[in-house]
Amino acid sequence: MFATAVLIAACSDASGGAQPESHAEFTLGLVNGASDYQVAILEDGVVTASEYERSILDTLQCIRQNGVDAVGPELDPVTGQFTYLVRASETGATNERIAASCVAEHSDLVERAFLYSVPIASESEREQLIDATVACLADLGYDISRAPTDSELDAVLLSGDDNAIACLNIENHR
């Protein structure tokens, strides 16, 4: 059984206070309590797309090095956020604890800072991206609903079909 691992982006500072004035202020606010790995990325106040992607890749490497199966990452076509799947543990929450530890070390705060800086797509843009994703998958023979469910998208990820997985990458539709 697979469980989807999706990280939630926060729009408040690390202390739960009001939204800061700038992206740099928000990012620097996250440094307190961050791992050394994340501090190295956050300390200049800017998280680039490549730094965000590297933090996700390092998170997955950590998860896999600790013996947990993971699939992905893929860039979500609607949110611009990386998603991946982590195999659920058959004997309890062991895999989930390992994944949470790796996320805390490598990507939690980096992802929040990066997503804080990404403009949120308008409803029209989201609709266009969904349409493009569904059309791309339909062209490959996938029967995906107009409003794809998580299970439909997970099935595409788990298919191992590189062409179908590429349909889920938002950058292929911009």
N, C-alpha and C positions, 0 to 999 in steps of 0.2 A: 504494500500500500504506500502511496506517495502523499505527502502533505505539501501544499504550496507554501513557500517561504516568501512572504511579501513584507517589506519593511515600510513602516508608515513615516511619512515626512511630517515633522512638526513645524508649526508656524509661530512658535513662541520661543523665547530663549530657554536655556537649559534649566533655569530656575522656575519655569512655568509662568513667568511674568508677561508683560505686554510685548507685542511684536517690536523689535528694535528698529531704529531708524534706517539702517543700511544692511546689506548683505554681509559686508566685512564685520560690522558690529555683531551681527548674529553669529557668524562663523567664529569670531574670536571669543564670543561668550561660551561656545561649546568646548573650548580648550580645557577649561577647569575640569579635572577628573577624567580626561581622555587618556587613552593608552599612548605610549610614546610614538607608536606607528601613526596614529591619527593626529597627534599634535604636530608631527612633521609636515603633514598635509595642511592642517588648519591654521598653522601659525602665521601664514602670510595673509590670511583673511579672504583668500580666494580658493575655490575648489574647481579645477578645470574638469572637463568631460573625461579626459584621459586619467586624471587622478581618481575620479569617481569610479570609472571602469576598473582601474587597477585595484582599488580597494575591494570591489566585488570579486574580482578574480582571485585576489589573495584570500578573501573569506572562503571561497569555494575550495581553494587549495588546502587551507587549514582544515576544513570539514572533511575533505577526502583523505588527508594525511592522518586524520584521527579515525579512519576506518568506516566512515559513513558515506553511503552512496548519494550522489547529487547529480542532477541534470540541469544544464544551463551554464551560464546565464543567457537570457534573452532580453532584449529591450522591449518593454511593453509598448505596443503601438498607440495606445491612448494616453498613458501617463508620462512616457519618457523615462520610466523607472525600470531598472533591471529586476527581473524576477528569476527564480530558480526553484527547483523542486528538491526536497530532502526526503530520503526514504524514512518513513516512520519506523520507530523501533518496535520490534515484536515483543520485547520484554520490559516495556515501560517507556519512560521519557528520556532514555539515555541519549539517543540521537538528537533529540530536540535540545537537550542541555549542551551537547557538544556544539551544535549549530549556533545556539545563542552565545556561547563563549567566543566562538570565532567571529560572529557578528560584532560583539562588544569590543573585540581586539582590533578588527580591521575596517569595519564599514559603517557602523551605526551612525556615528556623528558626522562622518564624511558625507554619507548619503543625505542626511538631514540638511546639511549646509549646501550641498549641490542642488538638491531639489528646491530649496528655498530660493535659489537664484534663477531657476528655470521658469520662464513665464508660463502661466497656465493656459492651455489651449482654449480658445473660445468654443462655444457649443457647435458652431458651424465647422470649425477646424476639426473638432473631435469626430463629428459626423462624417466628414470627408476622409479622415484617417481610418475610421471603422469601415466605411464603404470600400476604400482601397484595399484594406486587409482582407475583407470578405471576398472581394473580386479576385484578388491574387490567389487565395486558397481555392476558390471555385474553379479558376482556370487550371489548377492542378488536380481537380477531381474531388476536392474535399467538400462535404455537405455541411456547411457552417451556417448557423442562423444569422439573421441580420443584426441581432444583438448577441454576439457570441458569449456563451457561458464560460465560467472558469474551467469546467470539465471538458468542453470542446477545445479550448485553447491548450489545456494540459495534454489532451490526446495528441494534438499537433506536436507539442514539445517532445512527447514521449515516442512519437513515430520515428524519430531519428532522420526524417526526411529533410535534408539541408535546404532544399528549395522551399518547402512549406515553412520551415522555421524562419527563413529569410523574409517570408511574407509578414511575420510578426514584428519585424524590425521597423520602427517608425521612420528611421532615416531613409528607408527604401521607398517611402511614399511622400516625401516632401519635395 
